[in-house]
Amino acid sequence: MFKAPGAVVYWFFWMMIYVYMLLPFINKWIINSKFVNIEYLLIAGFIFISIVYPLNNQYLYLISDFISPIALVVLGYYLRYGERKIFNDSIISAILIILPSIVMLLYSYSVVGTNILFVFHRYSLLVVILSIGVFCFFKSSSFINDSSGKLRLQYLRLHFAVTECI
């Protein structure tokens, strides 16, 4: 099935199916665990992805493709409900967006030059840090959130309209 022409471009479809199937188990684990345990899991995940990609091992990539989406779900929960004030600061969010972007551009330029851009793996450390920055930016932005910290309905409608057009 995965050897069929064009099947590789639908990696996100299979990833979403198994993440949705695992969500009840992940939810039960998150509800019954302390935030410290979630932090340990996230630290272990960061260590894993910082080791996996420099090693360039195909089997570790496969393990990462299975573990990383689950870790991103846990990371999203942690960022949304965590008590770390650093993730509620828009300046920190901007740093978490700009700094990895600059590092990725410089690395891409140093590796492949100006002809093409180096493509980072979707679960590489810099991409995960960039994702954290974008999530925290939307969480901490005053023009997207109202005073209660909830996303405004018109932005959700706009997001829905844009995703329907894609």
NORPE-V9891 format. One record per residue. N is the residue number from 1. RES is the residue in one small letter. OMEGA is omega in whole degrees, 0 to 359 (NA if undefined). Layout:
N_RES_OMEGA, N_RES_OMEGA
This chain:
1_m_181, 2_f_178, 3_k_182, 4_a_178, 5_p_179, 6_g_183, 7_a_184, 8_v_182, 9_v_179, 10_y_181, 11_w_183, 12_f_180, 13_f_181, 14_w_178, 15_m_180, 16_m_179, 17_i_183, 18_y_176, 19_v_177, 20_y_178, 21_m_181, 22_l_183, 23_l_178, 24_p_179, 25_f_178, 26_i_180, 27_n_179, 28_k_179, 29_w_181, 30_i_182, 31_i_184, 32_n_181, 33_s_178, 34_k_179, 35_f_178, 36_v_178, 37_n_177, 38_i_177, 39_e_177, 40_y_178, 41_l_180, 42_l_177, 43_i_177, 44_a_177, 45_g_177, 46_f_178, 47_i_180, 48_f_182, 49_i_175, 50_s_178, 51_i_188, 52_v_190, 53_y_174, 54_p_180, 55_l_178, 56_n_180, 57_n_184, 58_q_182, 59_y_176, 60_l_175, 61_y_180, 62_l_177, 63_i_179, 64_s_178, 65_d_177, 66_f_187, 67_i_189, 68_s_178, 69_p_177, 70_i_179, 71_a_178, 72_l_176, 73_v_179, 74_v_178, 75_l_178, 76_g_177, 77_y_182, 78_y_181, 79_l_182, 80_r_186, 81_y_181, 82_g_184, 83_e_179, 84_r_183, 85_k_182, 86_i_181, 87_f_178, 88_n_183, 89_d_182, 90_s_178, 91_i_176, 92_i_178, 93_s_179, 94_a_178, 95_i_180, 96_l_175, 97_i_188, 98_i_184, 99_l_177, 100_p_179, 101_s_179, 102_i_180, 103_v_179, 104_m_178, 105_l_179, 106_l_178, 107_y_179, 108_s_179, 109_y_182, 110_s_182, 111_v_186, 112_v_178, 113_g_186, 114_t_183, 115_n_180, 116_i_176, 117_l_174, 118_f_181, 119_v_178, 120_f_177, 121_h_185, 122_r_179, 123_y_179, 124_s_186, 125_l_181, 126_l_178, 127_v_178, 128_v_178, 129_i_177, 130_l_178, 131_s_177, 132_i_179, 133_g_179, 134_v_179, 135_f_181, 136_c_177, 137_f_179, 138_f_180, 139_k_187, 140_s_183, 141_s_179, 142_s_180, 143_f_177, 144_i_181, 145_n_172, 146_d_185, 147_s_181, 148_s_179, 149_g_179, 150_k_178, 151_l_177, 152_r_185, 153_l_183, 154_q_177, 155_y_175, 156_l_177, 157_r_179, 158_l_178, 159_h_179, 160_f_180, 161_a_180, 162_v_181, 163_t_177, 164_e_180, 165_c_181, 166_i_NA
